[in-house]
Amino acid sequence: MPASSFSADTLAIALKDALAADADFTLPALDLTGAEFTFPTDNSGNPLYTDITALTEADLTDRTVGGSGMFDGLMATIMAQLREEFSEGRITGKEYSTVYIASMQGAMGAAVQYLQASKATYWQTVLIQQQAQAAEIAVYASRLQLEAAKAQAATARVEAETAAANYSLIKLKLASEDIAYGTALAQKTRVDYENANILPAQYAQLLKQTDQLDYQLVNLFPKQVLKVQSEIDVSAGQISHLTSQTNQVLYQTATLLPAQKLGIDMDTSIKTYQHDTVLPAQVAGVTADTVGKTYTNTYLLPEQLNNLQEQTEGHRAKTLDTRVDGTTPIAGAVGKQKDLQQQQIASYQRDAEAKVAKMLLDTWITQKSLDEGLVAPYALDDANINAALDTVKTNLSIPVVVPA
């Protein structure tokens, strides 16, 4: 393919995808933008940020007869009851005064208790509101942690892509080493062939040339000297020249060729050492590096992913009652804390119910003290009282004993 067909980065991406096709570096996609991770930002109408109004004297009484305060209401009720009893002739004028004074004292005592309780109730309500606001702030803090989790997930994806690229690079290096190893084998085969075939043939040729020169010196040249005396000087020069050539050939045969053969032998030894020692060591290093990265992909990265998922579960547990699968309930310390909060809510509700019941009972007792003939409400008969006590014992894990 022509070099102009692809840019360098396009070719690199294509090679990476092709070489990493047999490896899986895919991370699970974490959708941190779902509705379960989105928090409201508009606090309008939110009771956590509504100003709490403290009870004042005006809520108790406006200092007028028939006013709108709690004490005024209690006195209006008592006066209506007294007028009814007086009109029916069940109390006389003297008793009327006595009952009126006692009723006023009771109403005044209730009013004082109301004032004392109003301050405590106000501050308790403020404390609960601040605790709720602190819980909401914790929710926003968890939202920031979720954003950090998004960044960590993105970083993990980049690291996975980097691992894929490194994996592809290792495969390219292994292919290059394989080509180099094949080249070394080819070179060694060529050297072996030259040592076994070409060099012996060249040596034999040199021997033949030497024999030919010896023959010429022993047989041909003396006859030519005897036959042509007039060419002695020329023949002598030729003999000298031939002698020099002979010495040169002998020198090459005795010195240069053995030195060349020694160099070829040393080069062959070096390449043999590289083939037997260096290349196996390089292969062992690549194998060890591959084993290390395989261990990281098999054990370390899954454990890191599990840790990240458990951190996500911990943040989710602060706002929801189930794990990410939507069905498994929250367990562990967070689950116990949720159970404790639910129990506290139930305790507040039971306490409020008990206080309302006591207020109603105190009102009935006050009425009963004014009228001995007043019939008890149906809720105070034996059956209802026994049922209520049995429920209380059951809630407190106290055995309920039914009389025989």
Backbone torsions as a table, in degrees:
resi	resn	phi	psi	omega
1	MET	NA	132.3	-178.7
2	PRO	-60.2	148.6	-179.1
3	ALA	-65.0	-25.3	-177.2
4	SER	-78.0	-10.5	-176.1
5	SER	-70.5	-29.4	-178.1
6	PHE	-131.4	147.0	168.6
7	SER	-78.3	167.2	-175.5
8	ALA	-61.8	-43.0	-177.4
9	ASP	-69.0	-36.7	178.5
10	THR	-64.6	-42.6	178.4
11	LEU	-64.7	-40.0	179.3
12	ALA	-63.2	-42.4	179.6
13	ILE	-64.7	-41.6	179.8
14	ALA	-63.3	-42.4	177.9
15	LEU	-64.2	-43.0	179.4
16	LYS	-60.2	-46.9	-178.8
17	ASP	-62.9	-39.8	-178.6
18	ALA	-70.0	-41.6	-177.0
19	LEU	-76.0	-27.8	-178.8
20	ALA	-97.2	13.1	-176.7
21	ALA	-66.3	-27.6	-178.2
22	ASP	-93.3	9.2	177.9
23	ALA	-120.9	146.4	-178.0
24	ASP	-110.3	109.7	176.3
25	PHE	-115.1	21.5	-174.6
26	THR	-79.3	132.6	174.6
27	LEU	-99.5	146.0	176.5
28	PRO	-65.0	136.8	179.7
29	ALA	-75.3	126.0	178.8
30	LEU	-103.4	113.6	179.4
31	ASP	-89.4	97.4	-179.0
32	LEU	-95.7	12.9	-179.3
33	THR	-109.8	10.0	-179.1
34	GLY	-69.2	173.4	-176.8
35	ALA	-64.5	-30.5	-178.4
36	GLU	-71.2	-12.4	178.2
37	PHE	-108.5	6.7	-177.2
38	THR	-102.9	129.1	-177.3
39	PHE	-110.6	142.7	179.1
40	PRO	-69.1	145.4	178.8
41	THR	-110.4	-10.4	-179.5
42	ASP	-95.5	115.6	-178.4
43	ASN	-98.3	8.5	178.2
44	SER	-65.9	130.6	-178.4
45	GLY	80.8	0.2	179.0
46	ASN	-78.8	121.2	-176.9
47	PRO	-65.0	-17.9	179.3
48	LEU	-67.8	-22.0	-177.5
49	TYR	-115.1	17.3	175.9
50	THR	-87.0	132.9	-179.2
51	ASP	-63.5	134.3	179.4
52	ILE	-91.3	127.2	-178.5
53	THR	-95.1	123.5	178.9
54	ALA	-76.2	145.6	177.3
55	LEU	-70.2	140.0	-178.2
56	THR	-124.4	179.8	178.3
57	GLU	-61.6	-31.0	-179.8
58	ALA	-63.6	-30.8	175.8
59	ASP	-71.4	-22.7	178.2
60	LEU	-85.5	-48.9	-179.1
61	THR	-163.0	150.4	174.0
62	ASP	-105.6	17.2	174.0
63	ARG	65.6	29.0	174.3
64	THR	-133.4	151.8	176.4
65	VAL	-70.9	129.8	-178.1
66	GLY	78.0	21.3	-179.7
67	GLY	-71.5	-173.8	-174.3
68	SER	-100.6	1.2	-179.4
69	GLY	-77.7	170.3	-180.0
70	MET	-61.7	-46.1	178.8
71	PHE	-62.6	-41.2	178.8
72	ASP	-61.6	-38.8	179.1
73	GLY	-67.0	-43.1	178.2
74	LEU	-60.7	-44.6	-179.5
75	MET	-65.4	-38.1	178.1
76	ALA	-63.2	-40.5	178.1
77	THR	-65.1	-45.2	-179.6
78	ILE	-62.1	-43.8	-179.3
79	MET	-63.5	-38.7	178.0
80	ALA	-63.7	-41.1	177.8
81	GLN	-65.1	-43.3	-179.9
82	LEU	-63.6	-41.3	179.0
83	ARG	-63.5	-38.8	178.9
84	GLU	-63.4	-46.3	-179.3
85	GLU	-66.0	-38.9	-179.3
86	PHE	-68.8	-39.3	179.8
87	SER	-66.1	-33.1	179.8
88	GLU	-82.3	-4.5	177.6
89	GLY	77.1	16.4	-179.4
90	ARG	-82.6	-16.1	173.4
91	ILE	-134.0	150.0	-179.9
92	THR	-95.1	-176.5	-178.7
93	GLY	-64.7	-41.6	179.1
94	LYS	-65.0	-46.0	178.6
95	GLU	-63.9	-32.4	179.5
96	TYR	-60.1	-44.1	-179.8
97	SER	-64.5	-41.8	-178.6
98	THR	-63.9	-46.5	-179.0
99	VAL	-65.1	-37.9	-178.9
100	TYR	-63.2	-45.5	-179.3
101	ILE	-63.9	-44.8	180.0
102	ALA	-62.7	-40.4	179.9
103	SER	-65.5	-40.6	179.1
104	MET	-64.2	-41.0	177.9
105	GLN	-62.4	-40.8	178.4
106	GLY	-64.2	-43.6	179.3
107	ALA	-65.4	-38.4	178.9
108	MET	-65.1	-41.0	177.6
109	GLY	-61.6	-42.6	177.9
110	ALA	-63.4	-37.7	179.6
111	ALA	-65.3	-40.7	178.9
112	VAL	-64.2	-43.9	176.9
113	GLN	-60.0	-36.6	179.3
114	TYR	-62.3	-45.2	179.9
115	LEU	-64.3	-41.9	179.7
116	GLN	-64.9	-41.9	-178.4
117	ALA	-72.6	-26.7	-175.6
118	SER	-62.7	-39.3	-179.9
119	LYS	-65.5	-48.6	180.0
120	ALA	-61.7	-41.5	179.4
121	THR	-62.4	-40.8	-180.0
122	TYR	-60.4	-49.5	-176.9
123	TRP	-70.0	-33.9	174.5
124	GLN	-62.3	-41.4	178.9
125	THR	-65.5	-41.3	178.1
126	VAL	-62.7	-42.4	179.3
127	LEU	-61.4	-45.0	179.8
128	ILE	-62.7	-40.6	179.2
129	GLN	-63.7	-41.8	179.2
130	GLN	-65.7	-38.2	176.4
131	GLN	-62.2	-40.7	178.0
132	ALA	-65.0	-40.5	177.6
133	GLN	-64.1	-39.3	177.5
134	ALA	-63.1	-38.3	176.9
135	ALA	-63.5	-39.5	179.9
136	GLU	-67.2	-37.7	177.1
137	ILE	-61.9	-39.3	176.5
138	ALA	-61.4	-35.4	177.4
139	VAL	-63.3	-43.4	179.2
140	TYR	-65.8	-35.3	176.6
141	ALA	-63.1	-40.9	176.3
142	SER	-64.1	-30.9	176.6
143	ARG	-63.5	-40.8	177.0
144	LEU	-63.8	-39.2	178.1
145	GLN	-64.3	-34.4	176.1
146	LEU	-64.1	-39.6	176.7
147	GLU	-62.3	-39.6	176.7
148	ALA	-63.5	-36.8	177.1
149	ALA	-63.3	-36.2	176.1
150	LYS	-59.8	-45.8	179.4
151	ALA	-62.2	-40.1	178.7
152	GLN	-65.1	-39.2	178.0
153	ALA	-63.4	-41.2	177.9
154	ALA	-63.3	-41.6	177.8
155	THR	-61.6	-40.8	178.9
156	ALA	-62.7	-36.9	178.3
157	ARG	-65.8	-40.9	178.0
158	VAL	-62.9	-41.7	178.5
159	GLU	-64.0	-36.4	177.2
160	ALA	-64.3	-41.6	177.1
161	GLU	-63.3	-39.5	178.1
162	THR	-62.8	-41.6	177.7
163	ALA	-62.2	-39.1	177.7
164	ALA	-63.2	-42.9	178.9
165	ALA	-63.3	-41.9	178.3
166	ASN	-63.2	-40.5	177.8
167	TYR	-60.0	-43.9	178.0
168	SER	-63.6	-40.8	180.0
169	LEU	-62.1	-38.8	179.5
170	ILE	-64.6	-40.7	179.0
171	LYS	-64.2	-38.9	176.5
172	LEU	-63.5	-41.7	179.3
173	LYS	-63.2	-41.6	178.9
174	LEU	-62.2	-40.5	177.9
175	ALA	-63.7	-41.3	178.6
176	SER	-63.1	-41.9	179.2
177	GLU	-65.3	-35.8	177.5
178	ASP	-63.6	-42.6	177.7
179	ILE	-62.9	-43.5	179.5
180	ALA	-62.4	-39.6	179.4
181	TYR	-65.0	-41.6	177.6
182	GLY	-63.8	-39.6	177.9
183	THR	-62.4	-42.6	179.5
184	ALA	-63.1	-40.5	178.3
185	LEU	-63.5	-41.2	179.3
186	ALA	-63.3	-42.7	178.3
187	GLN	-62.8	-41.6	179.2
188	LYS	-63.9	-40.6	178.3
189	THR	-61.1	-41.6	179.1
190	ARG	-63.6	-45.0	179.8
191	VAL	-62.9	-42.1	178.9
192	ASP	-61.4	-40.5	179.5
193	TYR	-64.9	-42.0	178.7
194	GLU	-62.9	-42.6	179.4
195	ASN	-65.0	-35.9	-175.1
196	ALA	-84.9	-24.9	-171.8
197	ASN	-124.3	-58.4	-171.8
198	ILE	-68.8	-49.9	-177.1
199	LEU	-63.1	-44.4	176.0
200	PRO	-60.4	-38.3	178.6
201	ALA	-64.0	-42.6	177.8
202	GLN	-63.6	-38.9	178.8
203	TYR	-64.9	-40.2	178.2
204	ALA	-64.7	-38.6	178.7
205	GLN	-63.3	-41.5	178.2
206	LEU	-63.5	-38.1	178.2
207	LEU	-63.9	-40.2	178.5
208	LYS	-64.4	-42.0	178.0
209	GLN	-62.1	-39.0	178.9
210	THR	-65.2	-42.7	178.2
211	ASP	-62.1	-39.5	179.5
212	GLN	-63.2	-43.0	179.2
213	LEU	-65.3	-40.3	177.7
214	ASP	-61.7	-41.6	179.7
215	TYR	-63.0	-43.2	178.1
216	GLN	-61.6	-40.7	179.8
217	LEU	-66.2	-38.1	-175.4
218	VAL	-81.9	-36.1	-171.1
219	ASN	-113.6	-53.6	-172.0
220	LEU	-72.9	-50.7	-174.7
221	PHE	-62.9	-43.4	178.0
222	PRO	-61.7	-39.7	178.8
223	LYS	-63.8	-39.6	178.0
224	GLN	-65.9	-35.2	178.4
225	VAL	-64.7	-45.0	-179.5
226	LEU	-66.5	-37.8	-176.7
227	LYS	-74.2	-40.3	-174.8
228	VAL	-122.5	90.1	179.2
229	GLN	-72.2	-28.8	-178.6
230	SER	-67.6	-15.0	-178.3
231	GLU	-105.6	23.1	-176.6
232	ILE	-59.8	-46.2	-178.0
233	ASP	-61.5	-42.3	180.0
234	VAL	-65.1	-44.7	179.7
235	SER	-61.4	-38.8	178.7
236	ALA	-61.7	-40.5	176.8
237	GLY	-64.8	-39.8	178.7
238	GLN	-64.7	-40.4	178.7
239	ILE	-60.7	-43.5	179.8
240	SER	-61.6	-40.9	179.9
241	HIS	-65.8	-44.3	179.0
242	LEU	-64.0	-36.3	177.6
243	THR	-62.7	-41.1	178.1
244	SER	-62.5	-43.5	177.8
245	GLN	-61.1	-41.6	178.8
246	THR	-61.2	-45.7	177.8
247	ASN	-60.7	-38.4	179.0
248	GLN	-63.5	-45.2	178.9
249	VAL	-63.2	-42.7	178.7
250	LEU	-62.6	-39.2	178.8
251	TYR	-63.3	-44.1	177.8
252	GLN	-61.5	-41.3	-178.2
253	THR	-68.4	-37.7	-174.9
254	ALA	-85.4	-26.0	-171.9
255	THR	-120.8	-56.5	-172.7
256	LEU	-66.5	-49.9	-177.0
257	LEU	-61.4	-43.2	175.0
258	PRO	-60.9	-37.4	178.3
259	ALA	-64.8	-42.4	177.3
260	GLN	-62.5	-43.2	178.7
261	LYS	-61.9	-39.9	178.5
262	LEU	-62.3	-41.2	178.3
263	GLY	-63.9	-41.7	178.6
264	ILE	-63.6	-40.2	178.7
265	ASP	-63.1	-42.2	179.5
266	MET	-64.6	-42.5	178.4
267	ASP	-61.9	-39.7	177.1
268	THR	-63.6	-39.8	178.7
269	SER	-63.7	-42.7	179.5
270	ILE	-62.0	-46.7	-179.3
271	LYS	-66.3	-34.8	175.3
272	THR	-63.8	-42.0	177.7
273	TYR	-62.0	-43.6	177.7
274	GLN	-60.5	-41.6	-178.8
275	HIS	-67.7	-40.2	-175.1
276	ASP	-85.2	-26.1	-171.8
277	THR	-119.8	-55.3	-173.0
278	VAL	-67.6	-51.0	-177.8
279	LEU	-61.2	-44.1	175.7
280	PRO	-59.9	-37.4	178.2
281	ALA	-64.3	-41.1	177.4
282	GLN	-64.0	-42.1	177.4
283	VAL	-62.3	-40.8	178.2
284	ALA	-62.5	-40.0	178.5
285	GLY	-63.2	-44.3	178.2
286	VAL	-62.8	-40.1	179.5
287	THR	-63.4	-44.3	179.1
288	ALA	-63.0	-42.0	178.2
289	ASP	-62.8	-40.2	178.1
290	THR	-63.6	-41.0	178.2
291	VAL	-61.4	-42.8	179.4
292	GLY	-61.5	-45.4	-179.9
293	LYS	-69.1	-34.4	175.6
294	THR	-63.3	-41.5	177.4
295	TYR	-61.9	-41.1	178.9
296	THR	-61.9	-46.2	-179.2
297	ASN	-66.6	-32.9	-174.4
298	THR	-82.5	-37.6	-172.0
299	TYR	-115.3	-51.7	-172.2
300	LEU	-69.2	-51.1	-177.4
301	LEU	-61.0	-43.9	175.7
302	PRO	-59.7	-38.1	178.7
303	GLU	-66.5	-39.6	176.6
304	GLN	-62.9	-40.4	177.6
305	LEU	-64.3	-42.1	177.6
306	ASN	-61.8	-39.9	179.2
307	ASN	-63.2	-42.3	178.6
308	LEU	-64.1	-40.2	179.4
309	GLN	-65.3	-39.6	179.6
310	GLU	-67.7	-35.2	174.3
311	GLN	-62.4	-41.6	177.0
312	THR	-61.9	-41.6	178.2
313	GLU	-62.0	-40.0	179.5
314	GLY	-63.5	-41.2	177.4
315	HIS	-67.5	-39.2	179.4
316	ARG	-64.1	-35.9	-177.5
317	ALA	-63.7	-18.7	179.5
318	LYS	-73.6	-20.7	-176.7
319	THR	-121.4	-18.9	-177.2
320	LEU	-128.2	166.6	-175.0
321	ASP	-102.7	-0.8	179.8
322	THR	-130.3	164.4	176.4
323	ARG	-75.3	-175.7	-174.5
324	VAL	-61.5	-29.7	-179.0
325	ASP	-69.6	-10.0	174.9
326	GLY	85.7	-5.1	-177.2
327	THR	-125.2	-37.0	-177.2
328	THR	-70.8	123.0	-179.9
329	PRO	-70.3	155.4	178.6
330	ILE	-69.5	131.4	180.0
331	ALA	-121.4	-171.3	178.2
332	GLY	74.6	-158.5	-176.4
333	ALA	-63.9	-39.2	179.4
334	VAL	-64.5	-41.8	178.4
335	GLY	-62.5	-41.6	177.3
336	LYS	-63.5	-38.4	178.8
337	GLN	-63.9	-40.4	177.3
338	LYS	-63.2	-42.9	178.1
339	ASP	-60.9	-39.7	178.7
340	LEU	-64.0	-41.3	178.2
341	GLN	-64.0	-40.7	176.8
342	GLN	-62.9	-39.6	178.3
343	GLN	-66.3	-36.9	177.6
344	GLN	-64.7	-40.8	177.9
345	ILE	-61.7	-44.6	178.7
346	ALA	-62.8	-38.0	179.4
347	SER	-64.6	-41.9	176.8
348	TYR	-60.6	-41.2	179.7
349	GLN	-65.0	-45.6	178.9
350	ARG	-62.2	-38.5	179.8
351	ASP	-64.2	-42.1	178.0
352	ALA	-63.8	-40.2	178.3
353	GLU	-63.3	-41.5	179.9
354	ALA	-63.9	-39.4	-179.9
355	LYS	-66.8	-40.8	177.3
356	VAL	-63.4	-44.0	179.6
357	ALA	-61.5	-40.5	179.8
358	LYS	-65.1	-40.7	179.3
359	MET	-62.4	-41.4	178.7
360	LEU	-66.1	-40.7	178.4
361	LEU	-64.9	-41.6	178.5
362	ASP	-62.2	-38.5	177.9
363	THR	-64.0	-43.5	179.6
364	TRP	-65.6	-38.6	178.8
365	ILE	-62.5	-40.2	178.1
366	THR	-62.7	-43.9	178.2
367	GLN	-64.1	-40.6	179.7
368	LYS	-63.5	-35.3	179.1
369	SER	-68.1	-25.2	177.7
370	LEU	-84.7	-27.9	-177.9
371	ASP	-138.2	104.8	-178.8
372	GLU	-64.2	-23.7	-177.8
373	GLY	-88.0	3.0	-178.0
374	LEU	-67.0	129.4	-178.1
375	VAL	-80.2	138.1	179.9
376	ALA	-67.4	144.4	176.5
377	PRO	-59.9	155.9	-177.9
378	TYR	-62.5	-24.9	-179.6
379	ALA	-70.4	-13.9	-178.7
380	LEU	-102.8	10.5	176.5
381	ASP	-74.5	170.0	-173.3
382	ASP	-60.6	-40.9	-176.7
383	ALA	-63.0	-46.5	-179.3
384	ASN	-67.7	-39.4	178.6
385	ILE	-63.8	-43.6	178.5
386	ASN	-62.3	-40.8	179.6
387	ALA	-63.5	-42.6	179.8
388	ALA	-63.8	-43.2	179.5
389	LEU	-66.2	-37.8	177.1
390	ASP	-62.7	-39.9	178.6
391	THR	-63.8	-43.0	179.0
392	VAL	-61.1	-45.4	179.0
393	LYS	-62.3	-40.9	179.5
394	THR	-62.2	-44.7	179.9
395	ASN	-63.8	-30.2	-179.5
396	LEU	-94.0	8.0	179.5
397	SER	61.0	34.8	175.5
398	ILE	-99.9	129.2	-178.5
399	PRO	-57.9	138.2	177.3
400	VAL	-96.7	116.6	-178.6
401	VAL	-101.3	119.3	178.5
402	VAL	-93.7	123.4	-179.0
403	PRO	-63.4	147.6	-178.8
404	ALA	-70.9	NA	NA
